[in-house]
Amino acid sequence: MQTEQEKDEQLWHIAQARASFRKSLFTYVVLNAFLTAIWFFTSGPGSHFWPVWGMLGWGIGLAFQYNHAYHTQGDRSVQEEYEKLKNNQS
């Protein structure tokens, strides 16, 4: 079983990961909007949309960061599996 302090530490790490993701998402949106504006005013529609390469590459990294922040349970999932196995053997 986890102590209250261990649970608080896990929640703190989850909160940090989620706050970091939101900051990264904001930066992603602002910077890519800026790059798209540069493309629009210098090349315009009909030319190669070069900002897409940065959007795709950075977007993949952002997707992994989102997954880590919102869908990874970390050490808690390992402990839950251990408890399940332990209870099934009894």
DRENTORKOL-3810 file (N, C-alpha, C; in nm, 4 decimals):
REM DRENTORKOL-3810
@n.u->0.0828; n.v->-0.1189; n.w->0.0000; ca.u->0.0000; ca.v->0.0000; ca.w->0.0000; c.u->0.0873; c.v->0.1254; c.w->0.0000
@n.u->0.0363; n.v->0.2285; n.w->-0.0598; ca.u->0.1084; ca.v->0.3539; ca.w->-0.0658; c.u->0.0738; c.v->0.4423; c.w->0.0530
@n.u->0.1722; n.v->0.5164; n.w->0.0967; ca.u->0.1467; ca.v->0.6126; ca.w->0.2024; c.u->0.0841; c.v->0.7368; c.w->0.1420
@n.u->0.0322; n.v->0.8204; n.w->0.2295; ca.u->-0.0305; ca.v->0.9446; ca.w->0.1834; c.u->0.0717; c.v->1.0334; c.w->0.1115
@n.u->0.1940; n.v->1.0352; n.w->0.1612; ca.u->0.2983; ca.v->1.1166; ca.w->0.0994; c.u->0.3321; c.v->1.0656; c.w->-0.0410
@n.u->0.3363; n.v->0.9337; n.w->-0.0600; ca.u->0.3643; ca.v->0.8781; ca.w->-0.1933; c.u->0.2530; c.v->0.9131; c.w->-0.2909
@n.u->0.1286; n.v->0.9077; n.w->-0.2431; ca.u->0.0156; ca.v->0.9441; ca.w->-0.3296; c.u->0.0224; c.v->1.0913; c.w->-0.3678
@n.u->0.0578; n.v->1.1767; n.w->-0.2705; ca.u->0.0705; ca.v->1.3192; ca.w->-0.2997; c.u->0.1816; c.v->1.3449; c.w->-0.4011
@n.u->0.2925; n.v->1.2740; n.w->-0.3894; ca.u->0.4017; ca.v->1.2900; ca.w->-0.4850; c.u->0.3593; c.v->1.2487; c.w->-0.6250
@n.u->0.2843; n.v->1.1387; n.w->-0.6347; ca.u->0.2357; ca.v->1.0947; ca.w->-0.7660; c.u->0.1423; c.v->1.1991; c.w->-0.8257
@n.u->0.0509; n.v->1.2514; n.w->-0.7438; ca.u->-0.0418; ca.v->1.3538; ca.w->-0.7933; c.u->0.0336; c.v->1.4789; c.w->-0.8355
@n.u->0.1389; n.v->1.5128; n.w->-0.7623; ca.u->0.2199; ca.v->1.6292; ca.w->-0.7978; c.u->0.2870; c.v->1.6080; c.w->-0.9332
@n.u->0.3399; n.v->1.4893; n.w->-0.9580; ca.u->0.4041; ca.v->1.4609; ca.w->-1.0861; c.u->0.3028; c.v->1.4636; c.w->-1.2000
@n.u->0.1846; n.v->1.4117; n.w->-1.1749; ca.u->0.0794; ca.v->1.4151; ca.w->-1.2775; c.u->0.0409; c.v->1.5592; c.w->-1.3084
@n.u->0.0253; n.v->1.6409; n.w->-1.2032; ca.u->-0.0101; ca.v->1.7816; ca.w->-1.2223; c.u->0.0988; c.v->1.8551; c.w->-1.3000
@n.u->0.2251; n.v->1.8267; n.w->-1.2693; ca.u->0.3353; ca.v->1.8894; ca.w->-1.3426; c.u->0.3338; c.v->1.8498; c.w->-1.4894
@n.u->0.3098; n.v->1.7220; n.w->-1.5169; ca.u->0.3076; ca.v->1.6744; ca.w->-1.6561; c.u->0.1938; c.v->1.7403; c.w->-1.7343
@n.u->0.0791; n.v->1.7541; n.w->-1.6711; ca.u->-0.0354; ca.v->1.8151; ca.w->-1.7398; c.u->-0.0152; c.v->1.9643; c.w->-1.7631
@n.u->0.0411; n.v->2.0328; n.w->-1.6643; ca.u->0.0691; ca.v->2.1758; ca.w->-1.6814; c.u->0.1734; c.v->2.1967; c.w->-1.7906
@n.u->0.2730; n.v->2.1109; n.w->-1.7943; ca.u->0.3769; ca.v->2.1190; ca.w->-1.8968; c.u->0.3174; c.v->2.0953; c.w->-2.0353
@n.u->0.2247; n.v->1.9996; n.w->-2.0454; ca.u->0.1606; ca.v->1.9740; ca.w->-2.1748; c.u->0.0819; c.v->2.0955; c.w->-2.2212
@n.u->0.0037; n.v->2.1560; n.w->-2.1311; ca.u->-0.0766; ca.v->2.2727; ca.w->-2.1700; c.u->0.0136; c.v->2.3875; c.w->-2.2166
@n.u->0.1266; n.v->2.4070; n.w->-2.1501; ca.u->0.2211; ca.v->2.5108; ca.w->-2.1909; c.u->0.2789; c.v->2.4795; c.w->-2.3285
@n.u->0.3152; n.v->2.3549; n.w->-2.3521; ca.u->0.3689; ca.v->2.3143; ca.w->-2.4819; c.u->0.2649; c.v->2.3294; c.w->-2.5924
@n.u->0.1405; n.v->2.2950; n.w->-2.5627; ca.u->0.0327; ca.v->2.3086; ca.w->-2.6612; c.u->0.0116; c.v->2.4547; c.w->-2.6992
@n.u->0.0116; n.v->2.5433; n.w->-2.6000; ca.u->-0.0047; ca.v->2.6865; ca.w->-2.6273; c.u->0.1091; c.v->2.7362; c.w->-2.7170
@n.u->0.2324; n.v->2.6974; n.w->-2.6836; ca.u->0.3482; ca.v->2.7377; ca.w->-2.7630; c.u->0.3374; c.v->2.6838; c.w->-2.9054
@n.u->0.2937; n.v->2.5592; n.w->-2.9185; ca.u->0.2753; ca.v->2.4957; ca.w->-3.0498; c.u->0.1767; c.v->2.5754; c.w->-3.1349
@n.u->0.0642; n.v->2.6091; n.w->-3.0765; ca.u->-0.0401; ca.v->2.6809; ca.w->-3.1517; c.u->0.0083; c.v->2.8200; c.w->-3.1926
@n.u->0.0670; n.v->2.8933; n.w->-3.0993; ca.u->0.1110; ca.v->3.0304; ca.w->-3.1283; c.u->0.2217; c.v->3.0304; c.w->-3.2342
@n.u->0.3223; n.v->2.9473; n.w->-3.2162; ca.u->0.4339; ca.v->2.9466; ca.w->-3.3098; c.u->0.3915; c.v->2.9000; c.w->-3.4484
@n.u->0.3059; n.v->2.7979; n.w->-3.4562; ca.u->0.2625; ca.v->2.7506; ca.w->-3.5873; c.u->0.1681; c.v->2.8490; c.w->-3.6551
@n.u->0.0920; n.v->2.9235; n.w->-3.5770; ca.u->0.0101; ca.v->3.0300; ca.w->-3.6361; c.u->0.1008; c.v->3.1384; c.w->-3.6947
@n.u->0.2081; n.v->3.1705; n.w->-3.6240; ca.u->0.3049; ca.v->3.2691; ca.w->-3.6722; c.u->0.3721; c.v->3.2211; c.w->-3.8010
@n.u->0.4158; n.v->3.0959; n.w->-3.8031; ca.u->0.4794; ca.v->3.0415; ca.w->-3.9233; c.u->0.3818; c.v->3.0360; c.w->-4.0413
@n.u->0.2567; n.v->3.0040; n.w->-4.0125; ca.u->0.1559; ca.v->3.0010; ca.w->-4.1184; c.u->0.1309; c.v->3.1412; c.w->-4.1729
@n.u->0.1308; n.v->3.2409; n.w->-4.0854; ca.u->0.1148; ca.v->3.3794; ca.w->-4.1304; c.u->0.2324; c.v->3.4208; c.w->-4.2183
@n.u->0.3535; n.v->3.3834; n.w->-4.1798; ca.u->0.4709; ca.v->3.4140; ca.w->-4.2628; c.u->0.4557; c.v->3.3493; c.w->-4.4001
@n.u->0.4154; n.v->3.2215; n.w->-4.4015; ca.u->0.3951; ca.v->3.1531; ca.w->-4.5296; c.u->0.2898; c.v->3.2245; c.w->-4.6135
@n.u->0.1784; n.v->3.2613; n.w->-4.5510; ca.u->0.0664; ca.v->3.3224; ca.w->-4.6230; c.u->0.1065; c.v->3.4563; c.w->-4.6852
@n.u->0.1776; n.v->3.5383; n.w->-4.6080; ca.u->0.2102; ca.v->3.6716; ca.w->-4.6581; c.u->0.3320; c.v->3.6746; c.w->-4.7503
@n.u->0.4162; n.v->3.5717; n.w->-4.7449; ca.u->0.5317; ca.v->3.5706; ca.w->-4.8344; c.u->0.5098; c.v->3.4858; c.w->-4.9586
@n.u->0.4427; n.v->3.3720; n.w->-4.9443; ca.u->0.4229; ca.v->3.2825; ca.w->-5.0589; c.u->0.2781; c.v->3.2811; c.w->-5.1034
@n.u->0.1871; n.v->3.2707; n.w->-5.0074; ca.u->0.0463; ca.v->3.2723; ca.w->-5.0386; c.u->-0.0094; c.v->3.1374; c.w->-5.0779
@n.u->-0.1417; n.v->3.1331; n.w->-5.0843; ca.u->-0.2080; ca.v->3.0084; ca.w->-5.1257; c.u->-0.1638; c.v->2.9671; c.w->-5.2661
@n.u->-0.1578; n.v->2.8406; n.w->-5.2864; ca.u->-0.1162; ca.v->2.7875; ca.w->-5.4157; c.u->0.0297; c.v->2.7463; c.w->-5.4177
@n.u->0.1057; n.v->2.7938; n.w->-5.3206; ca.u->0.2462; ca.v->2.7523; ca.w->-5.3128; c.u->0.2578; c.v->2.6397; c.w->-5.2103
@n.u->0.3761; n.v->2.5811; n.w->-5.2060; ca.u->0.4000; ca.v->2.4702; ca.w->-5.1123; c.u->0.3801; c.v->2.5187; c.w->-4.9679
@n.u->0.2984; n.v->2.4480; n.w->-4.8915; ca.u->0.2702; ca.v->2.4843; ca.w->-4.7512; c.u->0.3804; c.v->2.4261; c.w->-4.6630
@n.u->0.4956; n.v->2.4951; n.w->-4.6552; ca.u->0.6115; ca.v->2.4455; ca.w->-4.5828; c.u->0.5943; c.v->2.4374; c.w->-4.4315
@n.u->0.5063; n.v->2.5151; n.w->-4.3657; ca.u->0.4922; ca.v->2.5008; ca.w->-4.2197; c.u->0.4413; c.v->2.3635; c.w->-4.1756
@n.u->0.3874; n.v->2.2867; n.w->-4.2682; ca.u->0.3325; ca.v->2.1558; ca.w->-4.2321; c.u->0.4396; c.v->2.0631; c.w->-4.1762
@n.u->0.5643; n.v->2.0767; n.w->-4.2206; ca.u->0.6690; ca.v->1.9856; ca.w->-4.1745; c.u->0.6998; c.v->2.0065; c.w->-4.0269
@n.u->0.7055; n.v->2.1297; n.w->-3.9845; ca.u->0.7239; ca.v->2.1576; ca.w->-3.8423; c.u->0.6035; c.v->2.1156; c.w->-3.7605
@n.u->0.4848; n.v->2.1387; n.w->-3.8167; ca.u->0.3618; ca.v->2.0994; ca.w->-3.7472; c.u->0.3555; c.v->1.9491; c.w->-3.7251
@n.u->0.3923; n.v->1.8733; n.w->-3.8273; ca.u->0.3872; ca.v->1.7275; ca.w->-3.8156; c.u->0.4906; c.v->1.6745; c.w->-3.7168
@n.u->0.6136; n.v->1.7195; n.w->-3.7310; ca.u->0.7191; ca.v->1.6711; ca.w->-3.6422; c.u->0.6932; c.v->1.7067; c.w->-3.4969
@n.u->0.6616; n.v->1.8323; n.w->-3.4735; ca.u->0.6357; ca.v->1.8779; ca.w->-3.3381; c.u->0.5057; c.v->1.8172; c.w->-3.2860
@n.u->0.4098; n.v->1.7993; n.w->-3.3738; ca.u->0.2811; ca.v->1.7407; ca.w->-3.3349; c.u->0.2948; c.v->1.5979; c.w->-3.2853
@n.u->0.3855; n.v->1.5223; n.w->-3.3447; ca.u->0.4103; ca.v->1.3848; ca.w->-3.2983; c.u->0.4644; c.v->1.3872; c.w->-3.1560
@n.u->0.5608; n.v->1.4739; n.w->-3.1311; ca.u->0.6146; ca.v->1.4871; ca.w->-2.9957; c.u->0.5094; c.v->1.5330; c.w->-2.8976
@n.u->0.4237; n.v->1.6243; n.w->-2.9397; ca.u->0.3157; ca.v->1.6736; ca.w->-2.8545; c.u->0.2153; c.v->1.5628; c.w->-2.8236
@n.u->0.1903; n.v->1.4753; n.w->-2.9193; ca.u->0.0993; ca.v->1.3629; ca.w->-2.8967; c.u->0.1548; c.v->1.2679; c.w->-2.7910
@n.u->0.2853; n.v->1.2428; n.w->-2.7958; ca.u->0.3471; ca.v->1.1590; ca.w->-2.6930; c.u->0.3407; c.v->1.2259; c.w->-2.5559
@n.u->0.3617; n.v->1.3572; n.w->-2.5532; ca.u->0.3553; ca.v->1.4299; ca.w->-2.4267; c.u->0.2125; c.v->1.4252; c.w->-2.3702
@n.u->0.1120; n.v->1.4392; n.w->-2.4572; ca.u->-0.0273; ca.v->1.4290; ca.w->-2.4137; c.u->-0.0557; c.v->1.2912; c.w->-2.3555
@n.u->-0.0103; n.v->1.1888; n.w->-2.4241; ca.u->-0.0322; ca.v->1.0522; ca.w->-2.3774; c.u->0.0303; c.v->1.0304; c.w->-2.2401
@n.u->0.1498; n.v->1.0807; n.w->-2.2220; ca.u->0.2173; ca.v->1.0668; ca.w->-2.0929; c.u->0.1426; c.v->1.1423; c.w->-1.9831
@n.u->0.0948; n.v->1.2622; n.w->-2.0147; ca.u->0.0309; ca.v->1.3461; ca.w->-1.9137; c.u->-0.1091; c.v->1.2981; c.w->-1.8753
@n.u->-0.1839; n.v->1.2436; n.w->-1.9706; ca.u->-0.3239; ca.v->1.2122; ca.w->-1.9443; c.u->-0.3594; c.v->1.0638; c.w->-1.9461
@n.u->-0.2724; n.v->0.9792; n.w->-1.9990; ca.u->-0.3094; ca.v->0.8386; ca.w->-2.0122; c.u->-0.2104; c.v->0.7403; c.w->-1.9517
@n.u->-0.1041; n.v->0.7898; n.w->-1.8917; ca.u->-0.0074; ca.v->0.7016; ca.w->-1.8287; c.u->-0.0267; c.v->0.7086; c.w->-1.6788
@n.u->-0.0447; n.v->0.5932; n.w->-1.6172; ca.u->-0.0696; ca.v->0.5913; ca.w->-1.4741; c.u->0.0592; c.v->0.5768; c.w->-1.3946
@n.u->0.1686; n.v->0.5460; n.w->-1.4611; ca.u->0.2966; ca.v->0.5370; ca.w->-1.3941; c.u->0.3059; c.v->0.4187; c.w->-1.2995
@n.u->0.3704; n.v->0.4384; n.w->-1.1865; ca.u->0.3947; ca.v->0.3315; ca.w->-1.0895; c.u->0.2662; c.v->0.2760; c.w->-1.0301
@n.u->0.1626; n.v->0.3563; n.w->-1.0274; ca.u->0.0360; ca.v->0.3116; ca.w->-0.9700; c.u->-0.0195; c.v->0.1905; c.w->-1.0442
@n.u->-0.0064; n.v->0.1866; n.w->-1.1760; ca.u->-0.0591; ca.v->0.0741; ca.w->-1.2532; c.u->0.0181; c.v->-0.0541; c.w->-1.2218
@n.u->0.1483; n.v->-0.0421; n.w->-1.1979; ca.u->0.2288; ca.v->-0.1593; ca.w->-1.1628; c.u->0.1821; c.v->-0.2145; c.w->-1.0283
@n.u->0.1597; n.v->-0.1263; n.w->-0.9336; ca.u->0.1158; ca.v->-0.1705; ca.w->-0.8014; c.u->-0.0242; c.v->-0.2333; c.w->-0.8094
@n.u->-0.1127; n.v->-0.1767; n.w->-0.8894; ca.u->-0.2474; ca.v->-0.2330; ca.w->-0.9042; c.u->-0.2409; c.v->-0.3727; c.w->-0.9641
@n.u->-0.1565; n.v->-0.3935; n.w->-1.0647; ca.u->-0.1417; ca.v->-0.5258; ca.w->-1.1241; c.u->-0.0861; c.v->-0.6255; c.w->-1.0232
@n.u->0.0085; n.v->-0.5817; n.w->-0.9450; ca.u->0.0657; ca.v->-0.6676; ca.w->-0.8410; c.u->-0.0429; c.v->-0.7103; c.w->-0.7421
@n.u->-0.1254; n.v->-0.6148; n.w->-0.7002; ca.u->-0.2329; ca.v->-0.6450; ca.w->-0.6053; c.u->-0.3331; c.v->-0.7425; c.w->-0.6652
@n.u->-0.3667; n.v->-0.7266; n.w->-0.7935; ca.u->-0.4587; ca.v->-0.8187; ca.w->-0.8603; c.u->-0.4030; c.v->-0.9614; c.w->-0.8607
@n.u->-0.2757; n.v->-0.9730; n.w->-0.9005; ca.u->-0.2131; ca.v->-1.1045; ca.w->-0.9052; c.u->-0.2051; c.v->-1.1662; c.w->-0.7663
@n.u->-0.1737; n.v->-1.0881; n.w->-0.6697; ca.u->-0.1629; ca.v->-1.1352; ca.w->-0.5326; c.u->-0.2978; c.v->-1.1836; c.w->-0.4805
@n.u->-0.4043; n.v->-1.1112; n.w->-0.5113; ca.u->-0.5383; ca.v->-1.1484; ca.w->-0.4670; c.u->-0.5910; c.v->-1.2721; c.w->-0.5400
@n.u->-0.5522; n.v->-1.2901; n.w->-0.6668; ca.u->-0.5958; ca.v->-1.4069; ca.w->-0.7426; c.u->-0.5321; c.v->-1.5355; c.w->-0.6948
@n.u->-0.4145; n.v->-1.5282; n.w->-0.6376; ca.u->-0.3458; ca.v->-1.6467; ca.w->-0.5883; c.u->-0.4004; c.v->-1.6930; c.w->-0.4542
@n.u->-0.4668; n.v->-1.6061; n.w->-0.3830; ca.u->-0.5170; ca.v->-1.6423; ca.w->-0.2496; c.u->-0.6331; c.v->-1.7371; c.w->-0.2555
END
